[in-house]
Amino acid sequence: MTDATRDACGTAQGGALGTRLNWLRAAVLGANDGVVSTAGLVVGVAGATGDRGTLLTAGLAGLLAGSLSMAAGEYVSVSTQRDSEKAALAQERRALRDRPEAALDELTDLLSDRGLSRDVAREAAEQLTERDALRAHARVQLGIDPDELTDPWHAAWASFVAFTAGALLPLLAIVLPSAPWRLPVTVVSVLAALAVTGLSSARLGAAAARPAVLRNVGGGALAMAVTYGAGALLGAAGV
């Protein structure tokens, strides 16, 4: 394999790595959503009542509703993306069948645009086309691996699991401790979890950690304060 071909393959591997990082980032954000939304719900209910059964019922309802909603939304979104990828591959397959020379010229241009000299780009395009023309065009031109199309069911389950994992923390924190400790344990646990997810998302995105953590923790604290205040007002009003 020539250096030019390795460069092209390296680009494809970089795209695959980027896809894996995106999945990991989505898992972190899904868990973060589970923490914030469920914490806001159970803390709001705790502002109105301290009954453990009511808190458990509200928390479980929020967990199931949120995780199923996330899974359904992710399934629809990724299914649309997969359909688009299939359509793009079908179009590329027709172009390779009907206009092979034009397709080779196009691949050469794409590799040349990425910094290869014209001669080297042509050599790499010819070698990649000889090995697998569709895969070469899909990876270089479309950023798609024909063998690894996005799976909507995988995405749906990943979102469901991530949200559920995040939601379990505030749910358990609000129902397991004794009544005087429920709220403080929940608040501390949630803020600590949000600090971790904020740090993780910043590291995955190669961004500054401090602003991400502060935004995450501040947003979660605000959500809990607002929902607790609303619950307390409703509880005092006897609603």
VEXSETOR-717860 format. One record per residue: x, y, z of N, C-alpha, C, CB in turn. Coordinates in steps of 0.001 Angstrom, whole numbers, plus 524288, in hexadecimal, padded with zeros to 5 digits. Glycine has a CB too. Layout:
XYZXYZXYZXYZ
...
END
This chain:
8034C7FB5A8000080000800008000080377804E3800007FC4180000804CE
8025D808997FC7F8058880D507FC3080429811098008F804D380FFB7F6EC
807AA8150680140806AA818F480544801A181BE88042980B3D81CC4805A1
8008881CEE7FF277FBC681FD07FDCC7F6EC81CBC7FF537FBA98210C7F7EE
7F710817A57FE5A7F2A1814667FFC87F2058142A805AF7F33F80EE87FD8C
7F674813F6808627F631813FF80E1F7F3BF819128100E7FBB38134B81085
7F51E81D7580D897F2CE8226E80F1B7ECE88224B80E867F515826E880BE3
7EB0F8202480A2A7E57081FD8809457E2DC81C4A80D457E44981DE7803BA
7E557817D580E6A7E34281440812507E34F816C3817B57E66380F278125D
7E763819D6818CA7E7B181C8C81DC87E3388205781E717ECD881F6681E47
7E1AA822E181A317DD378266D81A687D84A8237A81BEF7DC738292D81524
7D78581EDA8199F7D2EF81BB681ADE7D309819F18208F7D29E816F98173F
7D7BB81852822707D828816A9827DD7D70E81B3482B877DD9581463828F2
7D8D481FE582A017D7B58247982D2B7D1E88258082D767DA7D8293582B04
7CF2282499829127C97F825488291F7C6D88215882CB07C756824D2823A4
7C8CF81C8182CA67C69581880830117C77F819DE835CB7C8F28132082ED2
7CC2A81BE8836FF7CD4381D8983C517C9A7821FA83DE97D2FA81F3083CE0
7C8D4825A783A497C546829F783B6F7BFC88280983C887C52F82DD0836F1
7BE148240B839AA7B8E2821D383A897B88181F6B83FF27B79C81DB98365E
7BC9F81C86841877BC9181A1D846B97BC7F81E3F84AFD7C14F816878476D
7BF6D8227584A407BF69826A684E1C7BA178294584E6C7C39782AAE84CCF
7B782829D1849F27B24882C1A849F07AE75828B584CF37B05A82CE38445B
7AED48238684C477AB7D81FF684F367AC8D82074855177AC5A81A4784D61
7B185820BC856807B2E08212E85C017B0EC8264F85E417B8C4820B985CC0
7B18B82A8185B397AF9A82F9685CF77A9B382F8685DA17B12C833D985919
7A70382CE685A067A15382C7E85A6879FBE8297385F4F79F14829D68557C
7A2BA8256A860A57A18F82263865607A22E825B786A3E7A51C81D93865BB
7A656828DC86A647A73A82C4C86EDC7A2CD8304786F597AC8782F1C86E56
7A14A8329586AF879D218367D86B0D797E1833FF86C5E79CCE8394F865C8
7970282F2286A937923082C6E86BFA791D982B72871CD791C78274F8690D
79631829C68741979650828FD879C27957682E2387C9C79B888268787B70
797C98325587A92797238377887CE6791618391C87CD279A8283B8187A03
78EC28382A8786D7892F8396C878117860A8365287C1078722838528728A
787718315B87CB0784B182E22880807855483031886087869D8289088036
78A0B831EB8875378B088341088C8B787D28390188D66790E68353C88D49
7882883CB2889BE785AA841CB88A7D77FBB8415F88A99787528458988630
77D8683EB1886AA777D083E87886567756683B9988AEB7762183C008813D
777B68372F88C6C775898342F890BE77669836F5895EC777F082EBC890E7
77AF1839638967F77BEF83C5A89B4E7780F840D189BD57818F83E7B89B60
77726843A88978F7735D847EA897CA76DFC845F1899527731484AB889290
76C7A84173897397674F83F4589864766D183DAE89E197663683A94894E6
76A7C83A7489FFB769ED838708A55376ABE83CB18A96B76DCA834008A641
76E27840768A84B76EEB844C18AC0376A0B848348AC27773D08480C8AA89
7679D848E98A792762C684BE68A77F75E83849418AAA1760F784CB78A1F4
75DFC844278AA0775A1C8413E8AD0E75B86841628B2D9759B783B878AB1B
760928411D8B41876243841558B987760F28468D8BC0A76816840568B9E6
7609C84AB38B8CB75F0484FBF8BAF47596484FC88BCB575FD8853FE8B702
7564784C408BA66750BC84C108BBB974F76847E68BFC274D9084B1E8B6E2
7525B8438E8BFB57513183F428C3507562883C318C47674CEE83B9B8C106
75650839DF8C92175ABE8369A8CA8C7596F830DA8CA6B75CAF8380B8CFDC
754ED82F7D8C8547534082A0B8C832756C7826F28C47774D6E829A18C67F
75922822CA8C68475CD681FBC8C37175A3281D288BEBE75F6A81B968C6DE
7557C81B278BF7C752C98189A8BB317519781C5E8B6C174DCB816238BD1F
75011821168B82274EF6824FC8B41C753E6826758B12674C80829DB8B68A
75827827168B3FA75D23828698B18175EF7824098ADE076150829808B5AD
75E5781F308AFA875FF681AC18AC6D75CA981A658A77875F91815A58AF8C
7578F81B268A8127540F81AE58A38B7555F81F2389F9174E5881B6A8A54A
75627823E38A186757698283989E0575CAD8275689B5B7577682D6A8A10B
760778258089E52765A78249D89C1A765A482058897FF769798233B8A05E
762F281C0589915762AE817CA8954275FC6819788904E7600581303897AA
75B8C81C778910E758A281E6288C8675C0C821EE8892F753B18215088E45
75EFF8255D88BC376274828D4888DC766C8825D98861E764CA82CDE88C79
768E9821DD888C276D1481EB48866376B2081BE98818476F3381AB388A55
766A68195C881F57649B8166D87D7C7630381A0C8790475FEF8131B87F28
7605F81E4587A5675EAF821E987646763628244A8737C75B438263E878A1
76744825DC8768176BDC828538742E76F128248F870EA76F3C82AA387863
7700181FDE872FA7734381C1C8701D7709081A4986B227748F8176487395
76B728195F86B547689F817B6866A77684A81C1A862A776325815DA86818
7679D820D7864857677A82551860F676CC18260685E47765F682A54863EF
770F682593861407762C8260785F0577724821B785B0177A50825D286356
7759981CF785C50776748188E858C47735881948853B6774EA8135E85B70
76E6F81ADE8542E76B3181B9584F8B76D4F81FF984C1B7658881CBE8511E
76ED88244784E94770F5828A284B94775FE8272F848CC771E582D4584F1B
7795A8244184B7977E48822A78491877D5781ECB844A5781E68203A84D37
7798B81B578455C7785781795841387768581A5E83C4877426813B484310
7730A81E1E83CE37710D821048385F7757282419835C376C99824BB83A09
77896826B0838F077CCB829EA836D2780CD826A9833D677F7B82CE683B34
7827F8225F836307868381F1F833BC7845181C2782F11788CE81B47837B5
77F4D81ABB82F4377CE78183082ABC77CFC81BDA8260A7773E8167F82BFC
77BDE820D18270377C0D824AE822CD781978252F820AB77A1282A04824BE
78562825428243478AD9825998228878C65820C681F5B78E7C8263382750
78ABF81C318211478C0B8175F81E4C7899F8174C818D878A348129D8216C
784BD8191B818787823881967813587853D81D0680FB177C8E81B4B813E7
7871B82162811D578A248250880EA878F4B8229B80CE578B3082A0F811B6
791CB81FAA8106A796A981D1280F01795CB8190280AC07991B81A84813CA
791978160980B32790728121B8073178F62814A9801EB78BC180EC3808D4
78C84818FE8020078B5B81BBA7FD207905481DD77FAA47877D8202F7FE17
793D881FF47FDDC798C5822017FBD279C1D81DAA7F98379BC8824D68001F
79C37819267FC2979F37814B77FA2279CE8812AE7F50579F668104F7FE2E
797C4812897F4A679547810BF7EFD179688814727EB4F78F528104E7F08D
796898197A7EC66797DA81D4C7E86479D8481CB67E6A9796DF822D67EA63
7A0F681BC57EA6E7A67D81B147E9317A7598160D7E61D7A9C781B057EE36
7A4688120C7E76D7A4DE80D147E49E7A34380DBA7DEDF7A178808D57E745
79F28810BF7DDFD79D79811BE7D8977A189814E07D59C7983E814A27D886
7A3E4818B67D8407A7DF81BE87D5B17AC9C8189F7D42E7A98B8206A7D943
7AE29815027D7987B29A811A17D66B7B16780DF57D1DE7B41F80E797DB3F
7AC8E80C517D17B7AB09808CE7CD497AAA180BAD7C8077A5D8806327CE9C
7A856810697C8307A73E813327C34E7ABB8816AD7C1827A269816747C3EF
7AEC9818BD7C54A7B2EF81C697C3D07B7E781B2A7C6DE7B134822287C4CF
7BA41816A77C5F27BED38151C7C9167C376818D37C88A7C08780FAF7C790
7C48981AD37C3DE7C8F681E5E7C32B7C80E823867C5FD7C9F081F5C7BD5E
7C342825887C59F7C1FC82A5E7C85D7C2668299F7CE477BC7582C3A7C6E1
7C0C8824FD7D00E7C126823D77D5A67C6D58239D7D7637BE6581EA97D6ED
7CA3A821627D41E7CFC7821257D5627D21A8269F7D5917D2B881DC37D163
7D09B829F17D1E27D27D82F577D1E07D0A28323B7D6C87D09C832377CCEA
7CBD5831257D84E7C9AF833BE7DCEE7CCAB8321A7E1D67C3D0832787DD8A
7CDD582D167E24F7D0C982B2F7E6CE7D63E82D8A7E6D67D1198252D7E6C0
7D89B82DF77E2497DDBF830707E1E17DD8C8360E7E3C77DFBD830407DC3D
7D996838E27E2277D8FE83E547E3CE7D86183EBB7E9BC7D444840D57E113
7D55183B367EBEF7D46D83B597F19A7D98083A617F4957D04C837447F32E
7DC918368F7F2D37E186835747F56C7E569839E87F4977E3D38304D7F36A
7E54383C337F0007E8B1840A97EEEE7E74A845437F26B7E857842457E926
7E2438461A7F34F7E08684A5C7F6B17E24E849A37FC547DAA184AD07F683
7E3A9844D77FDB57E565843BC8030D7EB4C84427803A47E3A083E54804AF
7EDE9846187FF987F3758473C800217F71C843D77FD077F4E5846DD80589
7F51183FDF7FA527F87583C917F72B7F98683F367F1E67F5F7837197F65D
7FE3483E397EFC97FF46840387EA907FBB583D707E6AF8052283F757E914
7FB1583FCB7E20F7F77183D9A7DE497F8F48380A7DCB67F72D841137D97B
7FDF4837277DBD97FFAF831F47DA387FED082DEC7DE8A80578832157D8AD
8003682F7B7E3517FF8F82BDC7E7B67F9C882ADE7E8B98023582E077ECAF
7F69682F007E8497F0F782E677E9087EEAF82AAC7E5017EE3B833B67E8B6
7F08B82B097E02A7EEA0827907DC0D7F01D821ED7DD397F0CD829377D6B4
7F4E9821287DEF67F6AD81BDB7E0377F378819927E4AF7FC8681BDB7E1A7
7F2A481CC07E8AF7EF9781AE57ED227EA02819B97EB877EFA781EEA7F18A
7E7BA81D147E83D7E25B81C417E6777E1E68172D7E3687E084820DE7E319
7E5AE816227E0187E589811567DCFF7E5FD80C837E0767E9EA8115A7D8EE
7E97680CC37E45D7EA208083E7E7CD7E541807547EB227EEEC808FF7EB54
7E31380B8E7ED2D7DE6680B0B7F0637D9C9809157ED267DD0D810487F2F2
7D95580AFA7E8657D51F809447E4EE7D5B0803877E3947D50C80C8A7DFF2
7DA85801D47E2BE7DB7E7FC5F7E16D7DA127F8CD7E6017E13D7FB967DFE1
7DB247FA9E7EAAD7DA057F76C7EF4E7D4267F7237F0557DCDA7F9A57F421
7D1927FBA77F0887CBE67FBDC7F1637CA1C801627F0247CA627FA457F72A
7C810802177EB7C7C6BD807567E9A47C27F809DA7ED037C4F4807217E3F2
7BE6C806E47EE457BA218092C7F14A7BBF480AD37F6B77B59B805467F1C1
7BEEC807727F9527C0CD808C47FE8D7C46080D897FE667C3B08041B800F9
7C7AA80DD57FA617CB398124E7F9EC7C82D817627F9677CEE58119F7F537
7C45A817797F5E97C14281C347F5297BDE781D657F9F77BDCC81BA77F052
7BBC5819547FC4A7B87181A29800DC7BB8581CA0805557B604814FC802A4
7C03B81AB8806307C35581CAD80A8E7C5A38220C809717C7AD818DF80BD2
7C7D9822AC804DC7CA9082794803B07C6B082BEC8026B7CE60826D27FF1D
7C2C782AB07FF497BF2382EAF7FD7E7BAA982F9E801487BCFC82D337F844
7B88182B63803727B3D282BDA806A77B4DF82B6980C827AFF9827C480511
7B9758296B80DF37BA8F828958137C7B76282423815CB7B98582D8281681
7B60B820428128A7B2CF81BD4814267B5DD816CB8136C7ADA181BA781101
7B57781340817387B78C80E018168F7B2F580A72815287BA7580C0F81BA4
7B2E8808548105A7AE6C8051D80EBA7AD79800648123B7AF388034480936
7B1887FE95814EB7B0F47FA03818487AF497FB7181DD17B6047F70181876
7AF148007D81F097ADD48021F8245B7A9E880696824427B2CF803C68274F
7A580805BB821B37A166809B3821A779F1080A308271D79D1A8085581D98
79D3980ED18285079AF480FB582D727965180C0E82E5E799408156C82E03
795F8809FE8330C791DD806458347178DF0808F5838117943B8014D8371B
78916809CD8364D7854D80C978399C783F8809B483EA27805B80D8E83695
783DF8047A83E63782AF801878432178717801FD8471D781B57FBC7841D0
78BDB801D58452C7905A80284848AF79021807E584B4179594801D5845A8
78EFC80BE08481E78EAD8113384A2D78A4C811A984E3178DD481523845B8
785D280F3D84D117815E80F8C850A8782A480CFA855E377C8A80CF484E37
784FB80848855AC7865F8059885A8978A8A8089985D8B7884B8000D85960
78E4E80AC885AB07926D80DC285D567901F812708602A7969B80F9085969
78C7A8153385DAD789FE819B386022786B881807864DB7869281C9B85C28
783E2813B08642F780AC811B38687B7840A8106886D3A77D9D80CD6866BE
7885180D9386C4F78BBF80BF58709F78E6D810AF8731C78FE28080886EA9
790508145486FDB7930C818E2871FB78F6881C2C875567955481C3786D8F
78AB881D3587360787058205B876607858781D9487B6E7821B821888731D
784848187987B13782F98157E87FB37874681585883CF7819D80FE087E33
78C1D814D48821779083814D9885C7790E381A1188893795AC813AA882F0
7903981E4B885A879065823688882478BCC8245288BC1790908279C88411
787288228B88A36782738238688D4C782588206A8926077DA78223F88A1B
784FA81BF089274784E8818AC897277876581B6889BD7787B98138C8961B
78B5681EAA89ACC78E1A8211C89F3178A7F824A28A26B792C18244A89D2D
787E2828818A0307846982BBD8A36E77FC3828B08A58F782728305F8A04C
77DFA824B58A2A477991821A08A49677B1181EB28A98E777AF81DC08A064
77F7F81C118A96F7813C8193D8AE16782AF81CF78B283785E6815C28ACC1
784F6821678B12A78691825288B52F781EC8277C8B80B789C98297F8B2C2
77D74827D88B574778ED82A4E8B7F3775A3826708BB137758D82CE98B3DB
776018214C8B9C97729A81D868BC7D7757281A368C08F77016819F48B88B
77A968199E8C01B77D508162A8C3C277E80818A88C913782518145E8C155
7804D81D858C9677818581FC98CE8977C97820C48D1CB78488824E88CDD8
77D6E821A58D6BD77909823218DA177773B828A38D8AF77A94822D28DFF5
77289829F28DA4E7700382ED08D8A577364833B38D94F76B0F82F868DBA2
7760D8348A8DDDE779098396C8DE6D77DA9839DB8DAA177B07839E38E3F8
77F82835628D8B77842E8356B8D56A7830B835118CF93787A7831008D6F0
77E358343D8CE1D77CFB8334E8C8A277EA3837CB8C50E777388325C8C80D
77D0183C6D8C66D77E1C840DB8C300783EC842248C2BB77B1D8459B8C4D6
786A2842988C73678C3D843C68C6D978F6083F8E8C3FF78E76844828CC44
78E2683A8E8C4F7790F6836538C254790058369E8BC7078F3D830EC8C47D
78B2E837AE8BAF5789E8838048B56378CBE83C8A8B2D5784048389B8B49B
78C9B841128B53E78F16845BA8B2F9794F0844E98B25678E0E84A8E8B664
7977D842F88B66779D24842228B62979E7C83E048B20979F43840758BB8F
79B8B839BC8B1FB79C9D8358F8AE3479BEF837768A89F7990C830E38AF31
797C083A618A7B7796A683C4A8A27279ACF840228A0B17914283EDB8A237
79C43843C78A4097A039847998A28A7A57E844FD8A1837A0CC84BBF8A6CB
7A6C9840FD8A49F7ABAE83E258A3B57AB7783B4A89E767ACBC83A378A833
7A701838D189D4B7A6788360C898527A6C2839D5893BF7A1508330389825
7A46583E6A8944E7A48B842488901F7AA118446688F4C7A0CC846C489155
7AD08844C98937C7B2788466C892EC7B5888426088FC87B5048473F89855
7B47E83D69890C37B72F8393588DED7B5A4839358882E7B5F1833DD89063
7B08783999887117AEDD8398E8819A7B0AD83E7587EBE7A8EB8391188140
7B0CB842DD8817D7B2CE847A487F0B7B88D8472787DB57B1F784C508829E
7BB94844F08814F7C11E84416880587C1F28403587BE57C3D0842258854F
7BEDF83C1187BD67BF6683818877BD7BE2A83A508725B7BBD383375878E1
7B9EF83D51871F57B88483F8D86CE77BC9C8436A86B0D7B3358423686D38
7BEF18465A86EAE7C31384A0C86D397C7E38472B86B447C48684D8A871E2
7C95D8430086DE47CDF083FFB86C3D7CD0883D85866E87CF3C83BBD87045
7C86483B71865FC7C7388390C860EE7C73C83D0785C897C1F88365186120
7C5AA841CF85DC37C598845E9859D57CA8284928859B87C1108495F85AB3
7CE79847AA85CD97D36F84A7885D1F7D28D8503685E747D668849FC857EF
7CEDC85133862087CD9985689863A17CF74857718693A7C7A48579686328
7CF4885C5086AE77D0D385DA28703B7CD0985B23874157D101863A387102
7CF14858C0878357CBCE855D387BD97C8BB8596787F867CF288521B87F03
7CB2C85D7E881727C8B7860BE885727C38286325883A57CC718650F8870C
7C360865B787F137BE56867F287D657BA20863C887CA07BF0C86AFC87853
7BBA085F4187A7F7B7CE85B19879977B5948591287EB47BA488569E87689
7B8F1858478828D7B72985664887A97B3A185A6B88A3F7BBDB8552688B3B
7B53B85F6288A177B21F8637E88C957ACC38640088A077B503868BC88C55
7AC9C863BE884CE7A79586408882147A41785F788839A7A8688641887C22
7A65C85AD6883BA7A35585629884E97A1378564C88A7A7A6A98514B8841C
7A4A28576E88E267A31385792893A479F3F85C0D8949C7A7E78582489733
7A05A8609A8925179CDE86510893027977986410890C679F30869DB89080
79741861AE88C1F792308607A889C678F1E85C9588CFF792EA85E638844E
791BD8589488EF578F0F854B58922E78D2A856FE89752792A1850208933C
7906985A41899BA78EDA85CC289EA378A1D8604889DCB7936D85FF08A0ED
78A228633789985785B8866A589856780BC8637E8976E786ED86A0389387
7813A85F308948977CA185BE48937777A54859C78988877E178575288FCD
77DA9857E489C0877BB2855CA8A0FB7795885A0A8A4607800E8530A8A3F2
77BBD85EB18A461779B0862F58A78F7744B864A68A5AA77D718679A8A77A
773BC8650B8A08376EB9866BB89E5576A78862B289F5E76F3A867B789871
76B9D85DBD89E5876797859BC89F1876652858FA8A4DD769598548E89CB5
76A3E8596E8A84A7692B858FF8ADDF765B985D828AFA676E4B858E68B106
766EC862458ADC4763BB866BB8AF3175E258661B8AD567660A86BAD8ACFF
75D7C864278A88D758338635D8A67E7555885F358A9A875863861CB8A0AD
7580D85AF88AAFF7559E856E68AE187541D858C78B384759358524C8AE85
7579785BD78B5E37567785DDF8BB1B751BB861708BB0775B2E860CB8BD46
7514D864BF8B71174CC98683D8B6A9747B8865248B5F074D8586C158B218
747F2861308B2807434F85E008B1A8741D085AE98B6887443285A4B8AD1D
745D4859028B959744C6856298BE2174265859A28C23B749AF853B98C02F
7447085E718C2B57424E8621D8C69473CC3863AB8C533745BF867008C6FB
73B8C863A28C02B73648865178BE7C73285860858BEE273664867208B8E8
7349485BE98C04373149857598C0E572FB0854DA8BBC572C8F858C68C3E3
732A7855E28B79C731618539B8B2837331F84DE98B251733FA856C18AE0D
END
